[in-house]
Amino acid sequence: MQTKIHYPLLENAFDKKDIELGVKVIKSKQLTMSNITRNFEKKFSKYLGVKYAVMVNSGSSANLLSIFVAKYSHKLKIGDEVIIPTVCWSTSLWPIIQAGLKPVFVDVNLTDYNASIEEIKLRINKKTKAILLVHVLGTSLKIDKLLKIIRGKNILVIEDTCESLGSKYKKKYLGTYGNFGTFSFYYSHQITSGEGGMIVTNNKKDYELLKIMRAHGWDRDLEKNRIKTKKFNFINMGFNLRPLEVSAAIAQNQLKRLKKFSKLRNQNREKIILKLKQHKNWKNQYKFVVPEKHLEPSWFGLPFLLKEKFVKKKNLIIKNLNKFGIETRPIISGNFLNQKASKIYNLNKKKEKFPNAEYIEKAGFFIGLHTKKLKNKELEILTNHLLNF
Ligand SMILES: Cc1ncc(COP(=O)(O)O)c(C=O)c1O
């Protein structure tokens, strides 16, 4: 029981070719966004089966840009409401506030930690202009059901798919159902370029605005509609969220291995769960995610919820896991309304309760799933530590 193991969130993130391609870009001295990024955007959109993809420097930037483009292009006004689950990442939420829109929080369900459709239904009113979904750790709500509910209501859907690249719902990739799908290539996600992100859309107007706002509000990246008589045309407001060519080169090469990564992670997940359930100490201490029936998840972590009577032991369990070399993370950030930042901006004025998000914060955590086969010995040590309480 005292054996140490090296079990980080992600191992061997980059292969030899990733590094070679990155170095080649640096040697070429073309560091700023150029042809490799454009090529990767084309490949990415083709891979997911959408018309357009725009690369940015992070998943957070992808969310920021989507919200601002949604606001401008779809004429949202200050104070318009955007529904968002309480179990979200900080930069799923802040762009809504930064754009002057109003976040309206909904609770999540305990089976897969995604927003509850029933709760969303209750919160929809005339001021609802968008729903920001967070696909938690490779999973999703019944997105077709949600789209049916909002049909004809003029409500935009932004899918924060930063944790779920490669997951499919009813054979269609997550991130491709809504008006915008955002992705992250941060370290430990399904594929990584260290930092990096992507936005996909099927709307040409939104696509062009994404490119304009990504780069200073400039028209330079437009193929057509560019003002050709003048060189420095700023045709809207903007940021600088451009990625580096190095990130595009690495992520492009990693995308080729996404299916292989998913398969290995899935196998490792099944092995860990089986081993836990066969363990002599197994007393149903953990509840595992139950993905939607039509979902083919692409995992990068294995989340757990401790059963009620073991919740008190969570800190002890995590301390013990970390001590023996097993890295852990909370389920996104728990109930985001409990975070200090939410208090500063008084985001829960009515002191509403979100019991499931609360439970996930209290009882949940996850460990990584690696892209190489787990050895029996590793499996044994890992499960011993997970059940050593
Ligand atoms: C759901 C979600 N959205 C957005 C982000 C932000 O992505 P990035 O770290 O690439 O900025 C994360 C980060 O982990 C995330 O989990």
The ligand as a Tripos MOL2 file, in Angstrom:
@<TRIPOS>MOLECULE
LIG
   16    16     1     0     0
SMALL
NO_CHARGES

@<TRIPOS>ATOM
      1 C1        -14.6400   23.8010  -19.9700 C.3       1 LIG1
      2 C2        -13.4190   24.6380  -20.2380 C.ar      1 LIG1
      3 N1        -13.5480   25.7460  -20.9780 N.ar      1 LIG1
      4 C3        -12.4880   26.5200  -21.2560 C.ar      1 LIG1
      5 C4        -11.2290   26.2240  -20.8070 C.ar      1 LIG1
      6 C5        -10.0920   27.1200  -21.1440 C.3       1 LIG1
      7 O1         -9.1750   26.5450  -22.0130 O.3       1 LIG1
      8 P1         -7.6620   27.0750  -22.0640 P.3       1 LIG1
      9 O2         -6.9680   26.5290  -20.8670 O.co2     1 LIG1
     10 O3         -7.1230   26.5410  -23.3390 O.co2     1 LIG1
     11 O4         -7.7180   28.5490  -22.0350 O.co2     1 LIG1
     12 C6        -11.0450   25.0810  -20.0140 C.ar      1 LIG1
     13 C7         -9.6980   24.7740  -19.5100 C.2       1 LIG1
     14 O5         -9.3230   23.7730  -19.0570 O.2       1 LIG1
     15 C8        -12.1630   24.2680  -19.7130 C.ar      1 LIG1
     16 O6        -12.0390   23.1800  -18.9400 O.3       1 LIG1
@<TRIPOS>BOND
     1     1     2 1
     2     2     3 ar
     3     2    15 ar
     4     3     4 ar
     5     4     5 ar
     6     5     6 1
     7     5    12 ar
     8     6     7 1
     9     7     8 1
    10     8     9 2
    11     8    10 1
    12     8    11 1
    13    12    13 1
    14    12    15 ar
    15    13    14 2
    16    15    16 1
@<TRIPOS>SUBSTRUCTURE
     1 LIG1         1 GROUP 0 **** ****
